């Protein structure tokens, strides 16, 4: 029966590692079931939810939440999309952000002094031309430094630099002057 379902809604009381064991048990005989699971959970154990997300579970709702959310979540699962009820999305987002920057926080210290300065300016949302003006250099040089930062920190774009800077509590506050210059 579960092997034919578009969506399997599971209201489960298991917590922590026991929840992972239950899901693993269900999906061991039906490997693609995890992609069709909508779990109604009781307690929010964010690391466990994230672990289940990595195992393919597509949707989570709080079991005491709004019944309409289950319908919305089921539609999302049917369309192969992820869904987190609003009360779960922020804690999960924060956990994922913290996990993403955890290993990279140390790497920021591995940047050169110039790269750290460019990192802070990019994190403040400044475009390359403005950074070049502030540093009295060319846009091409700024692009070179940004490229090095992305490579060294294994990031894919400027938005990840911004997320990393705000997630690690960069030691130089975002609004502080860098290189002796201040923003207007």
MDAnalysis code that builds the backbone (N, CA, C; Angstrom):
import MDAnalysis as mda
import numpy as np

u = mda.Universe.empty(552, n_residues=184, atom_resindex=np.repeat(np.arange(184), 3), trajectory=True)
u.add_TopologyAttr("name", ["N", "CA", "C"] * 184)
u.add_TopologyAttr("resid", np.arange(1, 185))
u.add_TopologyAttr("resname", ["UNK", "UNK", "UNK", "UNK", "UNK", "UNK", "UNK", "UNK", "UNK", "UNK", "UNK", "UNK", "UNK", "UNK", "UNK", "UNK", "UNK", "UNK", "UNK", "UNK", "UNK", "UNK", "UNK", "UNK", "UNK", "UNK", "UNK", "UNK", "UNK", "UNK", "UNK", "UNK", "UNK", "UNK", "UNK", "UNK", "UNK", "UNK", "UNK", "UNK", "UNK", "UNK", "UNK", "UNK", "UNK", "UNK", "UNK", "UNK", "UNK", "UNK", "UNK", "UNK", "UNK", "UNK", "UNK", "UNK", "UNK", "UNK", "UNK", "UNK", "UNK", "UNK", "UNK", "UNK", "UNK", "UNK", "UNK", "UNK", "UNK", "UNK", "UNK", "UNK", "UNK", "UNK", "UNK", "UNK", "UNK", "UNK", "UNK", "UNK", "UNK", "UNK", "UNK", "UNK", "UNK", "UNK", "UNK", "UNK", "UNK", "UNK", "UNK", "UNK", "UNK", "UNK", "UNK", "UNK", "UNK", "UNK", "UNK", "UNK", "UNK", "UNK", "UNK", "UNK", "UNK", "UNK", "UNK", "UNK", "UNK", "UNK", "UNK", "UNK", "UNK", "UNK", "UNK", "UNK", "UNK", "UNK", "UNK", "UNK", "UNK", "UNK", "UNK", "UNK", "UNK", "UNK", "UNK", "UNK", "UNK", "UNK", "UNK", "UNK", "UNK", "UNK", "UNK", "UNK", "UNK", "UNK", "UNK", "UNK", "UNK", "UNK", "UNK", "UNK", "UNK", "UNK", "UNK", "UNK", "UNK", "UNK", "UNK", "UNK", "UNK", "UNK", "UNK", "UNK", "UNK", "UNK", "UNK", "UNK", "UNK", "UNK", "UNK", "UNK", "UNK", "UNK", "UNK", "UNK", "UNK", "UNK", "UNK", "UNK", "UNK", "UNK", "UNK", "UNK", "UNK", "UNK", "UNK", "UNK", "UNK", "UNK", "UNK", "UNK"])
u.atoms.positions = np.array([
    [0.822, -1.185, 0.000],
    [0.000, 0.000, 0.000],
    [0.871, 1.257, 0.000],
    [1.885, 1.305, 0.859],
    [2.763, 2.471, 0.905],
    [3.565, 2.630, -0.374],
    [3.845, 1.508, -1.041],
    [4.646, 1.605, -2.262],
    [3.873, 2.262, -3.403],
    [2.533, 2.371, -3.285],
    [1.708, 2.986, -4.315],
    [1.282, 4.411, -3.956],
    [1.534, 4.841, -2.747],
    [1.070, 6.149, -2.292],
    [1.900, 7.275, -2.886],
    [1.204, 8.379, -3.236],
    [1.912, 9.591, -3.671],
    [2.580, 10.249, -2.481],
    [1.857, 10.251, -1.346],
    [2.342, 10.877, -0.120],
    [1.966, 9.970, 1.040],
    [2.909, 9.775, 1.937],
    [2.633, 9.009, 3.154],
    [2.736, 9.966, 4.334],
    [1.599, 10.211, 4.991],
    [1.568, 11.093, 6.156],
    [1.732, 10.221, 7.390],
    [2.780, 10.475, 8.128],
    [3.071, 9.664, 9.307],
    [3.035, 10.573, 10.528],
    [2.101, 10.283, 11.437],
    [2.011, 11.004, 12.717],
    [2.736, 10.125, 13.723],
    [3.855, 10.608, 14.199],
    [4.737, 9.733, 14.960],
    [5.120, 10.365, 16.291],
    [5.164, 9.550, 17.322],
    [5.540, 10.034, 18.646],
    [7.010, 9.819, 18.958],
    [7.680, 9.037, 18.130],
    [9.095, 8.757, 18.381],
    [9.891, 10.054, 18.370],
    [10.948, 10.076, 19.163],
    [11.785, 11.272, 19.258],
    [13.240, 10.890, 19.076],
    [14.038, 11.878, 18.720],
    [15.474, 11.702, 18.647],
    [15.874, 10.576, 17.723],
    [16.851, 9.806, 18.157],
    [17.384, 8.709, 17.348],
    [16.303, 7.671, 17.052],
    [15.330, 7.518, 17.949],
    [14.248, 6.558, 17.715],
    [13.436, 6.951, 16.477],
    [13.273, 8.248, 16.242],
    [12.552, 8.723, 15.064],
    [13.322, 8.344, 13.797],
    [14.621, 8.516, 13.824],
    [15.455, 8.137, 12.685],
    [15.347, 6.632, 12.449],
    [15.370, 5.850, 13.524],
    [15.256, 4.396, 13.400],
    [13.924, 3.992, 12.774],
    [12.834, 4.649, 13.189],
    [11.513, 4.337, 12.637],
    [11.490, 4.634, 11.143],
    [11.986, 5.813, 10.757],
    [12.002, 6.186, 9.338],
    [12.898, 5.234, 8.557],
    [14.077, 4.906, 9.106],
    [14.974, 3.957, 8.437],
    [14.294, 2.603, 8.257],
    [13.565, 2.165, 9.279],
    [12.856, 0.892, 9.191],
    [11.803, 0.902, 8.093],
    [11.064, 2.011, 7.981],
    [10.029, 2.109, 6.948],
    [10.630, 2.171, 5.553],
    [11.745, 2.857, 5.435],
    [12.317, 3.071, 4.103],
    [13.281, 1.973, 3.670],
    [13.642, 1.072, 4.573],
    [14.590, 0.017, 4.191],
    [13.998, -0.906, 3.133],
    [12.712, -1.180, 3.221],
    [12.098, -2.053, 2.222],
    [11.514, -1.264, 1.045],
    [11.312, 0.031, 1.253],
    [10.798, 0.913, 0.191],
    [11.709, 2.132, 0.086],
    [12.827, 2.019, -0.596],
    [13.838, 3.081, -0.594],
    [13.337, 4.459, -1.020],
    [12.402, 4.526, -1.965],
    [11.941, 5.837, -2.413],
    [10.830, 6.412, -1.537],
    [10.456, 5.687, -0.491],
    [9.398, 6.166, 0.398],
    [9.786, 7.472, 1.098],
    [11.058, 7.626, 1.468],
    [11.461, 8.827, 2.201],
    [11.118, 10.094, 1.433],
    [11.181, 10.033, 0.098],
    [10.861, 11.200, -0.718],
    [9.371, 11.500, -0.756],
    [8.569, 10.578, -0.239],
    [7.117, 10.777, -0.222],
    [6.574, 10.920, 1.189],
    [7.477, 11.041, 2.163],
    [7.048, 11.126, 3.557],
    [6.735, 12.550, 3.990],
    [5.661, 12.688, 4.711],
    [5.310, 13.903, 5.410],
    [5.210, 13.492, 6.874],
    [6.122, 13.974, 7.689],
    [6.134, 13.590, 9.098],
    [5.464, 14.654, 9.949],
    [4.507, 14.225, 10.751],
    [3.904, 15.091, 11.767],
    [4.637, 14.774, 13.065],
    [5.413, 15.716, 13.539],
    [6.281, 15.474, 14.692],
    [5.756, 16.197, 15.920],
    [6.142, 15.670, 17.085],
    [5.698, 16.241, 18.346],
    [6.691, 17.271, 18.851],
    [7.868, 16.815, 19.199],
    [8.903, 17.719, 19.685],
    [9.814, 18.109, 18.536],
    [10.337, 19.302, 18.632],
    [11.243, 19.779, 17.598],
    [12.674, 19.491, 18.028],
    [13.256, 18.473, 17.443],
    [14.657, 18.138, 17.642],
    [15.316, 18.467, 16.310],
    [15.740, 19.724, 16.173],
    [16.187, 20.241, 14.883],
    [17.296, 19.400, 14.248],
    [18.346, 19.014, 14.979],
    [19.365, 18.183, 14.319],
    [18.808, 16.875, 13.747],
    [17.830, 16.301, 14.421],
    [17.212, 15.068, 13.916],
    [16.406, 15.366, 12.659],
    [15.652, 16.483, 12.651],
    [14.894, 16.843, 11.449],
    [15.832, 17.062, 10.269],
    [16.944, 17.721, 10.513],
    [17.917, 17.966, 9.448],
    [18.503, 16.637, 8.961],
    [18.796, 15.742, 9.885],
    [19.304, 14.422, 9.506],
    [18.294, 13.707, 8.612],
    [17.017, 13.793, 8.962],
    [15.979, 13.156, 8.152],
    [15.833, 13.839, 6.794],
    [16.019, 15.157, 6.764],
    [15.983, 15.871, 5.488],
    [17.097, 15.350, 4.574],
    [18.271, 15.135, 5.142],
    [19.388, 14.614, 4.358],
    [19.118, 13.191, 3.880],
    [18.248, 12.493, 4.562],
    [17.894, 11.123, 4.157],
    [16.732, 11.117, 3.167],
    [16.242, 12.316, 2.814],
    [15.235, 12.398, 1.761],
    [13.833, 12.751, 2.210],
    [13.557, 12.813, 3.515],
    [12.217, 13.164, 3.972],
    [11.922, 14.592, 3.513],
    [10.778, 14.786, 2.890],
    [10.481, 16.053, 2.234],
    [9.678, 17.046, 3.065],
    [8.921, 16.604, 4.042],
    [8.033, 17.552, 4.727],
    [7.892, 17.219, 6.203],
    [7.807, 18.291, 6.988],
    [7.621, 18.178, 8.430],
    [6.598, 19.216, 8.866],
    [5.654, 18.775, 9.658],
    [4.705, 19.691, 10.276],
    [4.646, 19.355, 11.760],
    [4.290, 20.332, 12.552],
    [4.112, 20.082, 13.980],
    [2.767, 19.401, 14.147],
    [2.743, 18.324, 14.875],
    [1.510, 17.522, 14.948],
    [0.344, 18.257, 15.588],
    [0.615, 19.286, 16.376],
    [-0.474, 20.069, 16.969],
    [-0.797, 21.304, 16.143],
    [-0.213, 21.409, 14.963],
    [-0.388, 22.589, 14.120],
    [-1.700, 22.580, 13.356],
    [-1.830, 23.570, 12.526],
    [-3.009, 23.789, 11.695],
    [-3.188, 22.635, 10.701],
    [-4.400, 22.089, 10.640],
    [-4.700, 20.983, 9.731],
    [-4.506, 21.347, 8.267],
    [-4.726, 22.616, 7.939],
    [-4.535, 23.047, 6.554],
    [-3.076, 22.924, 6.126],
    [-2.159, 23.037, 7.087],
    [-0.745, 22.898, 6.758],
    [-0.420, 21.499, 6.250],
    [-1.127, 20.519, 6.763],
    [-0.899, 19.145, 6.306],
    [-1.267, 19.021, 4.836],
    [-2.359, 19.651, 4.446],
    [-2.779, 19.622, 3.045],
    [-1.740, 20.320, 2.163],
    [-1.281, 21.491, 2.602],
    [-0.260, 22.232, 1.852],
    [1.031, 21.418, 1.771],
    [1.414, 20.814, 2.883],
    [2.632, 20.005, 2.912],
    [2.497, 18.787, 1.995],
    [1.339, 18.143, 2.009],
    [1.122, 16.973, 1.152],
    [1.219, 17.359, -0.320],
    [0.664, 18.505, -0.666],
    [0.776, 18.976, -2.059],
    [2.235, 19.219, -2.436],
    [2.985, 19.790, -1.511],
    [4.406, 20.053, -1.776],
    [5.148, 18.743, -2.005],
    [4.901, 17.750, -1.161],
    [5.571, 16.457, -1.300],
    [5.205, 15.819, -2.636],
    [3.945, 15.895, -2.984],
    [3.484, 15.310, -4.253],
    [4.194, 15.950, -5.445],
    [4.534, 17.232, -5.308],
    [5.237, 17.957, -6.371],
    [6.756, 17.843, -6.215],
    [7.205, 16.964, -5.313],
    [8.633, 16.738, -5.049],
    [9.334, 17.970, -4.494],
    [8.606, 18.734, -3.683],
    [9.169, 19.921, -3.043],
    [9.301, 19.674, -1.551],
    [10.147, 20.473, -0.920],
    [10.308, 20.416, 0.533],
    [9.240, 21.294, 1.184],
    [8.864, 20.945, 2.429],
    [7.941, 21.781, 3.181],
    [8.260, 21.657, 4.663],
    [8.367, 22.796, 5.306],
    [8.493, 22.861, 6.759],
    [7.409, 23.793, 7.260],
    [6.679, 23.368, 8.273],
    [5.673, 24.271, 8.816],
    [6.394, 25.495, 9.389],
    [5.708, 26.637, 9.427],
    [6.355, 27.884, 9.849],
    [7.059, 27.797, 11.200],
    [6.504, 27.052, 12.144],
    [7.139, 26.954, 13.459],
    [8.430, 26.140, 13.428],
    [8.648, 25.372, 12.369],
    [9.865, 24.581, 12.243],
    [10.890, 25.217, 11.309],
    [10.438, 26.046, 10.390],
    [11.343, 26.540, 9.351],
    [12.471, 27.413, 9.893],
    [12.184, 28.306, 10.812],
    [13.236, 29.192, 11.324],
    [14.289, 28.428, 12.129],
    [13.901, 27.553, 13.064],
    [14.941, 26.783, 13.772],
    [15.782, 25.917, 12.825],
    [15.163, 25.325, 11.819],
    [15.907, 24.501, 10.862],
    [16.839, 25.381, 10.030],
    [16.346, 26.532, 9.581],
    [17.176, 27.450, 8.793],
    [18.402, 27.884, 9.595],
    [18.196, 28.241, 10.856],
    [19.308, 28.667, 11.703],
    [20.311, 27.535, 11.920],
    [19.800, 26.335, 12.117],
    [20.683, 25.179, 12.300],
    [21.515, 24.928, 11.044],
    [20.870, 24.980, 9.882],
    [21.591, 24.755, 8.630],
    [22.636, 25.842, 8.398],
    [22.276, 27.086, 8.705],
    [23.231, 28.183, 8.532],
    [24.424, 28.008, 9.461],
    [24.142, 27.642, 10.711],
    [25.234, 27.444, 11.672],
    [26.124, 26.289, 11.241],
    [25.531, 25.214, 10.750],
    [26.313, 24.071, 10.287],
    [27.170, 24.442, 9.090],
    [26.608, 25.255, 8.205],
    [27.341, 25.638, 6.995],
    [28.555, 26.492, 7.312],
    [28.425, 27.364, 8.305],
    [29.535, 28.263, 8.602],
    [30.489, 27.697, 9.639],
    [30.104, 26.652, 10.327],
    [30.931, 26.094, 11.397],
    [32.355, 25.796, 10.939],
    [32.489, 25.074, 9.855],
    [33.813, 24.730, 9.358],
    [34.502, 25.884, 8.651],
    [33.725, 26.798, 8.113],
    [34.295, 27.894, 7.353],
    [34.741, 29.050, 8.241],
    [34.240, 29.127, 9.460],
    [34.607, 30.225, 10.350],
    [36.105, 30.262, 10.582],
    [36.705, 29.106, 10.767],
    [38.144, 29.028, 10.972],
    [38.866, 29.432, 9.696],
    [38.304, 29.073, 8.552],
    [38.957, 29.355, 7.273],
    [39.064, 30.848, 7.000],
    [38.136, 31.657, 7.529],
    [38.205, 33.103, 7.323],
    [39.540, 33.627, 7.834],
    [40.032, 33.057, 8.903],
    [41.331, 33.450, 9.432],
    [42.468, 33.112, 8.489],
    [42.238, 32.208, 7.525],
    [43.259, 31.831, 6.561],
    [43.350, 32.775, 5.380],
    [42.497, 33.788, 5.336],
    [42.559, 34.775, 4.264],
    [43.682, 35.768, 4.540],
    [44.215, 36.350, 3.482],
    [45.209, 37.406, 3.669],
    [44.522, 38.638, 4.248],
    [45.300, 39.599, 4.713],
    [44.729, 40.829, 5.278],
    [43.873, 41.552, 4.243],
    [44.338, 41.628, 3.023],
    [43.571, 42.298, 1.964],
    [42.281, 41.528, 1.690],
    [42.370, 40.187, 1.645],
    [41.173, 39.382, 1.398],
    [40.162, 39.537, 2.530],
    [40.646, 39.615, 3.769],
    [39.716, 39.832, 4.895],
    [39.019, 41.185, 4.768],
    [39.758, 42.196, 4.332],
    [39.162, 43.522, 4.130],
    [38.106, 43.466, 3.030],
    [38.429, 42.831, 1.910],
    [37.472, 42.690, 0.816],
    [36.280, 41.844, 1.279],
    [36.552, 40.789, 2.034],
    [35.489, 39.942, 2.598],
    [34.491, 40.799, 3.382],
    [34.998, 41.658, 4.277],
    [34.114, 42.502, 5.094],
    [33.318, 43.476, 4.229],
    [33.943, 44.024, 3.207],
    [33.238, 44.965, 2.329],
    [32.162, 44.256, 1.507],
    [32.468, 43.077, 1.004],
    [31.466, 42.291, 0.285],
    [30.327, 41.931, 1.242],
    [30.677, 41.555, 2.476],
    [29.666, 41.178, 3.471],
    [28.742, 42.340, 3.798],
    [29.222, 43.547, 3.622],
    [28.385, 44.734, 3.849],
    [27.500, 45.017, 2.651],
    [27.658, 44.235, 1.585],
    [26.807, 44.372, 0.411],
    [27.334, 45.329, -0.640],
    [28.582, 45.740, -0.524],
    [29.134, 46.688, -1.484],
    [29.460, 46.001, -2.808],
    [29.168, 46.663, -3.931],
    [29.544, 46.105, -5.231],
    [31.042, 46.275, -5.470],
    [31.567, 45.529, -6.428],
    [33.002, 45.565, -6.717],
    [33.505, 46.977, -7.007],
    [32.749, 47.760, -7.776],
    [33.196, 49.113, -8.126],
    [33.368, 49.976, -6.877],
    [32.444, 49.850, -5.950],
    [32.534, 50.646, -4.713],
    [33.713, 50.178, -3.854],
    [33.927, 48.870, -3.809],
    [35.066, 48.332, -3.067],
    [36.368, 48.837, -3.693],
    [36.425, 48.832, -5.027],
    [37.623, 49.317, -5.726],
    [37.875, 50.783, -5.395],
    [36.820, 51.589, -5.375],
    [36.971, 53.008, -5.015],
    [37.509, 53.149, -3.602],
    [36.936, 52.415, -2.665],
    [37.360, 52.516, -1.269],
    [38.793, 52.055, -1.065],
    [39.210, 51.070, -1.837],
    [40.553, 50.527, -1.669],
    [41.555, 51.182, -2.616],
    [41.093, 52.112, -3.430],
    [41.954, 52.787, -4.408],
    [42.663, 51.768, -5.303],
    [41.870, 50.863, -5.866],
    [42.393, 49.825, -6.748],
    [41.421, 49.656, -7.904],
    [41.649, 48.676, -8.746],
    [40.775, 48.456, -9.895],
    [39.690, 47.427, -9.575],
    [38.628, 47.465, -10.351],
    [37.555, 46.479, -10.210],
    [38.116, 45.087, -10.496],
    [39.018, 44.993, -11.458],
    [39.620, 43.700, -11.797],
    [40.355, 43.107, -10.588],
    [41.059, 43.946, -9.838],
    [41.773, 43.463, -8.651],
    [40.786, 42.997, -7.591],
    [39.707, 43.733, -7.423],
    [38.678, 43.333, -6.452],
    [38.090, 41.988, -6.861],
    [37.785, 41.825, -8.144],
    [37.252, 40.546, -8.624],
    [38.227, 39.403, -8.332],
    [39.507, 39.676, -8.498],
    [40.542, 38.683, -8.203],
    [40.480, 38.275, -6.732],
    [40.382, 39.261, -5.830],
    [40.322, 38.956, -4.401],
    [39.034, 38.205, -4.052],
    [37.906, 38.633, -4.630],
    [36.631, 37.949, -4.367],
    [36.730, 36.503, -4.837],
    [37.314, 36.292, -6.001],
    [37.488, 34.935, -6.517],
    [38.332, 34.088, -5.561],
    [39.418, 34.656, -5.047],
    [40.262, 33.936, -4.086],
    [39.494, 33.602, -2.814],
    [38.700, 34.548, -2.329],
    [37.898, 34.332, -1.112],
    [36.933, 33.173, -1.336],
    [36.228, 33.218, -2.461],
    [35.255, 32.161, -2.758],
    [35.946, 30.802, -2.841],
    [37.092, 30.765, -3.493],
    [37.823, 29.504, -3.645],
    [38.317, 28.992, -2.294],
    [38.953, 29.869, -1.518],
    [39.526, 29.455, -0.234],
    [38.458, 29.001, 0.754],
    [37.307, 29.659, 0.729],
    [36.246, 29.320, 1.683],
    [35.242, 28.325, 1.113],
    [35.495, 27.893, -0.131],
    [34.607, 26.937, -0.798],
    [33.165, 27.452, -0.826],
    [33.023, 28.696, -1.245],
    [31.713, 29.326, -1.369],
    [31.386, 29.469, -2.843],
    [30.102, 29.642, -3.143],
    [29.715, 29.725, -4.549],
    [29.342, 31.137, -4.994],
    [29.223, 32.063, -4.071],
    [28.849, 33.414, -4.498],
    [28.868, 34.418, -3.363],
    [28.627, 35.671, -3.734],
    [28.662, 36.777, -2.783],
    [27.638, 36.607, -1.662],
    [26.482, 36.042, -1.997],
    [25.451, 35.869, -0.967],
    [25.945, 34.940, 0.138],
    [26.764, 33.963, -0.222],
    [27.315, 33.071, 0.795],
    [28.364, 33.779, 1.646],
    [29.079, 34.730, 1.065],
    [30.012, 35.534, 1.857],
    [29.222, 36.317, 2.899],
    [28.121, 36.906, 2.476],
    [27.277, 37.689, 3.387],
    [26.740, 36.788, 4.498],
    [26.216, 35.621, 4.120],
    [25.667, 34.694, 5.116],
    [26.752, 34.237, 6.081],
    [27.932, 33.947, 5.557],
    [29.033, 33.495, 6.401],
    [29.444, 34.587, 7.376],
    [29.584, 35.805, 6.893],
    [30.003, 36.910, 7.759],
    [29.006, 37.151, 8.875],
    [27.747, 37.091, 8.563],
    [26.734, 37.331, 9.589],
    [26.565, 36.129, 10.502],
    [26.873, 34.943, 10.003],
    [26.741, 33.737, 10.812],
    [27.904, 33.492, 11.738],
    [29.088, 34.033, 11.418],
    [30.266, 33.758, 12.239],
    [30.541, 34.847, 13.243],
    [29.801, 35.940, 13.186],
    [30.108, 37.044, 14.081],
    [31.477, 37.596, 13.763],
    [31.713, 37.915, 12.508],
    [33.001, 38.443, 12.046],
    [33.561, 39.427, 13.068],
    [34.838, 39.315, 13.457],
    [35.392, 40.147, 14.519],
    [35.382, 41.639, 14.226],
    [35.341, 42.037, 12.970],
    [35.215, 43.455, 12.651],
    [33.756, 43.718, 12.336],
    [33.052, 44.515, 13.170],
    [31.640, 44.751, 12.928],
    [31.397, 45.257, 11.512],
    [30.271, 44.867, 10.953],
    [29.971, 45.189, 9.568],
    [29.999, 46.688, 9.290],
    [29.625, 47.514, 10.238],
    [29.568, 48.949, 9.998],
    [30.834, 49.682, 10.349],
    [31.869, 49.001, 10.799],
    [33.076, 49.697, 11.231],
    [33.944, 50.062, 10.036],
    [34.724, 51.127, 10.165],
    [35.596, 51.513, 9.060],
    [36.642, 50.435, 8.793],
    [36.932, 50.225, 7.539],
    [37.927, 49.234, 7.128],
    [38.991, 49.978, 6.331],
    [40.244, 49.753, 6.635],
    [41.317, 50.375, 5.891],
    [41.363, 51.884, 6.073],
    [40.817, 52.377, 7.185],
    [40.874, 53.790, 7.484],
    [39.854, 54.619, 6.740],
    [38.939, 53.997, 6.003],
    [37.940, 54.755, 5.241],
    [36.572, 54.419, 5.775],
    [35.663, 55.340, 5.687],
    [34.298, 55.082, 6.135],
    [33.363, 55.249, 4.954],
    [32.213, 54.577, 5.032],
    [31.200, 54.738, 4.002],
    [30.438, 56.021, 4.228],
    [30.041, 56.699, 3.145],
    [29.218, 57.893, 3.319],
    [27.843, 57.555, 3.839],
])
